[in-house]
C-alpha cells in the first residue's frame, strides 16, 4: 500500500506516463479524517469517471488551520495509508497548502471532482482544469455522512464525568 502514496514529483512522473498511455486521471482532495460511507461511495463514483484516481489529502498542519486545533483525529500518514488501502484509490498524495489549486495546476487532471456540498464555482482548480480541456464535477453528497457529524455524535454520547474524572 505504501507504494500508492506518492510525493508530488513521483506523481507528476506518473501523470506523464498516463498521458502517454491515453489514460485519464481523476483527482479529488480533502481531509478524509475519519473514513465513512460517504467517502467510500464518493471515491467509487469518482473512479468511475476515469482510469486512475488520485486523492490528495491535507497535511496535519492545514487540517488544524481549516478545522481547528482538535483536528485531525487521524494523522496524515495514517490517513494516507487508510486511503491507499482502498481498491478505488490508485494513488494518494499529501499537500501542505490550504488550497489544492497549485497542486491541481501542476497535475492538470482530466477530471476534477468534489462532493456535492461544493458548488462548481467554489471548486479550487476548476479554472485551470477547464482551461486545459478537463472536466469538473460535483458528486452527490451522502446526507448524514460527515466526519464533523460523527465527531459531534461521539461527543454527545460521552458519559458525563465529575471534577475527579469519574
Residue, then its C-alpha position, 0 to 999 in steps of 0.5 A: x500500500x505504501x507504494x500508492x502514496x506518492x510525493x508530488x514529483x513521483x506523481x507528476x512522473x506518473x501523470x506523464x506516463x498516463x498521458x502517454x498511455x491515453x489514460x485519464x486521471x481523476x483527482x479529488x482532495x480533502x481531509x478524509x479524517x475519519x473514513x465513512x460511507x460517504x467517502x467510500x461511495x464518493x471515491x467509487x463514483x469518482x473512479x468511475x469517471x476515469x482510469x486512475x484516481x488520485x486523492x490528495x489529502x491535507x497535511x496535519x498542519x492545514x487540517x488544524x488551520x481549516x478545522x481547528x486545533x482538535x483536528x485531525x483525529x487521524x494523522x496524515x500518514x495514517x490517513x494516507x495509508x487508510x486511503x491507499x488501502x482502498x481498491x478505488x484509490x490508485x494513488x494518494x498524495x499529501x499537500x501542505x497548502x490550504x488550497x489544492x489549486x497549485x497542486x491541481x495546476x501542476x497535475x492538470x487532471x482530466x477530471x476534477x471532482x468534489x462532493x456535492x456540498x461544493x458548488x462548481x464555482x467554489x471548486x479550487x482548480x476548476x479554472x485551470x482544469x477547464x482551461x486545459x480541456x478537463x472536466x469538473x464535477x460535483x458528486x452527490x453528497x451522502x446526507x448524514x455522512x460527515x466526519x464533523x457529524x460523527x465527531x459531534x455524535x461521539x461527543x454527545x454520547x460521552x458519559x458525563x464525568x465529575x471534577x475527579x474524572x469519574 
